[in-house]
Amino acid sequence: MWGDGGRFSWRRREECEKMNGIIVIFAWISSREKEIEPYVQLYASLGWNSLICHPESPNLFFPEKATMLASGVLNELLKELKIRPLPIVFAVFSSGLKACMYKVLQIIEVKCGEEVNSDEYQLIRDCISGHIYDSSPVDFSSDLGSQLAHLPGLVSWITKAIASGLDAFFSNKFEAQRTEYWQTLYSSAHAGPFLISCSEHDSLAPYQIICNFAQHLQDFGCDVKLVKWSGSPHVGHYRHYPVNYKAAVADLLEKATVIYSQKRMHQLNGERSSMGVEYPQKKDAGCMQDRRKDRLIHLQDQPSISAHSVLGQVLFDVCVPKNIEDWDIKPACSLNRHTFGSSHQHSLNPTKCVRRSRL
């Protein structure tokens, strides 16, 4: 789909296959489909669908265009998550961070603080469970355009000349946006583990800048894995080290799945608590046996009268007459016949049914 500031599209696995989550790929400027395809296949082999975002060059100089593209990506994610919430991982490459992803992070933070639509964007925030940085973050300054003009796909001298001219025109704005840019990146420290890939010989994404970024995230308590590749070019680490790169990505996605599951359990427990639902706890078998013993002991401690005791014998002699010869007792059968047979004719008089002893 085309939107202001770039385009985005889905790459889904087969419907019959299990889907573990969604990876949002923020590609570098002027990247081509065939350059992103290896990463799509890598994520698909690990059970993840991909939402690919291709930003345009003007996004670097016009933040409002990056914001429009970021809004389109978030709306597309919302459509998917409303059907089925899934863990989300952001995978950003080189200039894709400045051209779109950092605006995505900003919008989520701002919208979650508003009353309108805050629940929808909170859904996205709750699903974000990890980040992959490849040849990024790139620190931008007054010569950002000239630097990024050397990326794959930007080879014409005309493009480089335009980039240099834009650098001169927007130099003051770049410096003003730089602080906002880094603050936004650090605000995402809560969103799961981080995998950061870089090269010690990368002039576009210097190792020292990326190392400082990783260190700051660790200071915030984040789970950060920094992988420094040797000799691989900018956005070329997977091409040069496919086995090790895939292992690092698989480890990150596994952690992201665990993080998402933990957050979902926490949310469900919170919902149950707010509804006032309490679940019975399992009783300890030993405690139940002790309670039964206490009940039995309590019953045994209650006072009782033995029939062979002196008091028992006295009560027996008083209550039970020794001579019952003269008792006038009607047979049970005649009493029953008189009572039930005549119940429909007159009411039963208890005094007629009870005969006193002559004793």
N, C-alpha and C positions, 0 to 999 in steps of 0.2 A: 504494500500500500504506500502511496505517495502522500506526504504531508509537508507542511511548511518546514523547511530546514532539512529535509532528507526523506528517506523512505524506510519502511520496516516490513518484515514478512516472516511468516512462520515456516519452520521446517520440522515436521512432526514425524514420529516413528509410526510404525504400523499400529492400527487401532487394537489389534489382538495382542500386542505386546505390552508388557507392564511398563508404566511410565513412573519414574521416580521423582521427577520434578521438572522445573523449567529453568533454562539458562538464557538470560538476556545478554546477547552479544552486542557490545558497543564497538563497532569496527572503526578502524582508523579512517581518516578522510580520504576520499576517492578510492577506497578499497573496492576490489572487484569480487564477484561471486566466487570465482574459482580460487581466489586467495583465502576466502573464509571457509570454503567447503571442507578442508581437512579438519578444522576445529568442530564443525557441525557433525562430521562423521565420528570424531573422537567422543563428543558428548553423547551422541546417539548410541554408541557401543556400550556406554555406561548406563543407559536407560533414561536419558534426559532429552526432552524436546528443546528446541532452540527458537527464540524470537530474535531475529537479526535486525539490528538498527544500523543503517548506513547514513551518517551525517554528511552534510555538505560543507565545503570550505568556508562560506560566509558565516557559519555559526561561530567561528572563532572570533570574529570581529563584531558580530551583532548578536548579543546574548538573547534578545527577544526571539530570534529564529531558533536558537537552541532550546528555548523554553517551549515553543510551539511543538517542536519535534518530541520533546520529553513528555509533554501532555498527551500527545497521540500514543506514545508507547505505554504510558500508564493506563490510559483508557482501554487499550487493547488487553493489557494484563487483567484489568478489572473484569472484563467480559469472561475471561477464562477462569478466574478465581471464584467468581460468583457461582459458577457451575460446580467447580471442584477445587477447594483450596489445596495447594501443593507448595512444597519448598521452592524458593526462588534463589538463584545465585546470579550475581552480576559479574560478567566477564568483560573486562574493558581492555582495549588495545590502544596504546599510544595516545594519539590526539582525540580518540573517541571519548575520553574523559572530559576534556574541555568542551568538545563540540556537542555533548548531549548528557552524559551520565551525571555530571555534577549538578545539572539542572534537575534531573530526576530526583536526586537526593534532596535538593532544596524544596521542591514541590511537596514531597512526602512530609517533610518536617513542618512546612507551613500549613498544609491542609490538615494535618493531624492536630494542629493547634486551633483550628477553626471549628465553629459549631456546625456549619453547613458541610455536608459530605465528609465529615471527619471519620465516620465509621467505615466508609468505603476505602479511604486511603490508609486507615489503620489496618485494614485487612491486608493490604499490600505490605505494609511495614512488618506485620506479624509473620508474613511468609518469607521475608528476606532472611536467608540463613547462611550466607557466605559471599565472599568476593574473590575474584581472580583478577590480578593485575599482571598484564603481560606488556613489558616495555613501557611501563607507566607506574606512577604518575609522572607526567612531563611538566616541569616547572616552566611557566611561560612568562616572558618579559617583553621588552620592546622589540626583540627580533624573533618573536615566535613564528611569524609567517615565513620568514627566510629559512628558519630551521626546518619547519615541517614541509617545506617545498621539496626537500630531498627524500621524502617518503616515496615508496613504490607507487607508481601511478601518476606522480607529479614530476614529469621529466622535461617538459618543454621550457625553454628559456622565457617564453611569454608569461607562463605561470609564476616563475620565480620573480620576474620583474614586478608583476602585480602584487605578489606577496610582500616584496620589499616596500612598495609604495604604501600598502595598507599598514605596514609596521610603523612607518613614519607618521601616518595620519592618526593612528589610534594609540600612539605610545603612552600618552597620559592616561587613557582609559585602562590600558593593560595593567598599569601599576596599581590603579584603584581597585581593579577586580581581583588582583592577585591574593590579597588578604582574605577576601570573601571565598575564593576558590579553596584555599587550604583549610579554612575553618569548616567549610562544608564537608570536606573529605574526612576530617577528624570527627565530625558529628555522626558519622556512620560507624563509629567504633563499636556500637552495641550490636551490630548486625552480623554476628557469627564470626567464624574463622576467616583468615586471610591467607591467600597464596600469592606471593609476589615473585615474578620471574624477571631477571635482568641480566645484563652482560657487563663485564668490567670494561669492555671496549666499545660501549654504546655511547656515542657523542650526543645523540638526540635525547636519551634518557640516562643521564650520568648516574653511575653506580652510587656515588656519595649522596645524591639527593634522594634516591630511592631507599638507600640504607637509613637515612635520617627519618624518612617517613615510616619505615617499618619499626624503628626504635621508638618513635612517639606512640605508635599504636600499642606496642608492648607496654609502654609506661601507663597506658590507659587500662591495662589488664587484658588486652586482646590476645587471642591465639593466632600468632603470626608465624608463617613459614616463609623465609626468604631464601630463594634459590638463585645462586649466582652461577650463570653458565659461562663457559670459557670459549671465547672466539666466535660465538654466534652473533649474527647481526640483529639490528632493530627489527622486532616482530618476526624473528626467524628462529626462535629457540626450539619450537616444536619440530621444525624441519630438520634441524641439526641433531636433536636429541629426542627422537620420538618415543623411545621406550621409557626413559627416565621422566620425560615430561608427562606422559600418560599416567605413570605411577603416582606422580605428585598430584595431578588433577583428580585421580580416583580417590586418593586419600582425603583431599579437600571435600569432595562431594559426599563421601561417607560421613565425615564429620558434620556436614551441613544437614544431612538427613537425620542424624541423631539430635542435633540442636533443634530442628523443627519439631521432632516428636516430643521432646521435652517441653517446648513452648506450648504445644497443643494440649498436653496433659495438664499443664499449669492452668491454661485457660478453662478447660473443662472442670477442673476442681474448683476454680473460682466461680464458675457459673452455678455449680451445685451448691456452693456455700451461700451465694447470694439468694438462691431459691429456698434456702432453709432445709435442704434435703440432707438427712443424716443416715448413714449406713451403719448397721450393727457391726460391731467389732467381734472378732472371733474370740470366744471365751477359752480360757486356759483349762485344760482337762483337770489338772491338779486342783485348781480353785473350785471347780464344780464338785469334786470328790470331797474336798474339805467342807464345803457347805452342806453336803448330805450328811457327813459325819456330825457336824454341829447340830443339824436338825434331829438326828437320831438321839444324840446325847441329851438334847433338850427335852425330848419326849420321855426319856428314861428318868429324868430328874423330877418329873411331875409326881406329886404324892398319890399313893394308891392304897386301897384297903384289902387286906388278905382275908379270904373267907375263913381261914383257920386261926385268925387272931382273936383276942378276947372281944374287941369291939365288933368285929365281924360276926362273931357268934351271937352277941347280944342283939344286934340289929336283925339277925336272921330269926331269932326267937320271937322278937316283937312283931316283925312284919309278916311272917308266915304262920298262919294258924296251924295248930297240930291236929285239930279235929274238924273235918269237913264233911261229916256224915250227913248233917242236917242242912247242908247248902241246897237250895232249890235252883238247880241249873237245868234249863231246857236244852234238849239236843240241838246241835248246831244246824242240823238240817231243817228242823221245824222253825227255828228262828229265821233262818234264811228264807224259808218258804213264806213265812208270815210277813216279813219285811218287804221283800222285792215283789211278792205277789199282790200286795195291797197298797203299794206305793202310789198307784194311780187313783185310789179311792180316798185316802186320807193321809194326812201328814203323819210322820213317824214321831211318837212320843217316847223320848228316851227313858222316862221313869217307868214305863211299862216293860221295858226290855231288861232292866237291871233289877235283880233280886238281891236283897240284903241278907246276909247271914243272920241266923238267930244267935250267933255268938255275940 
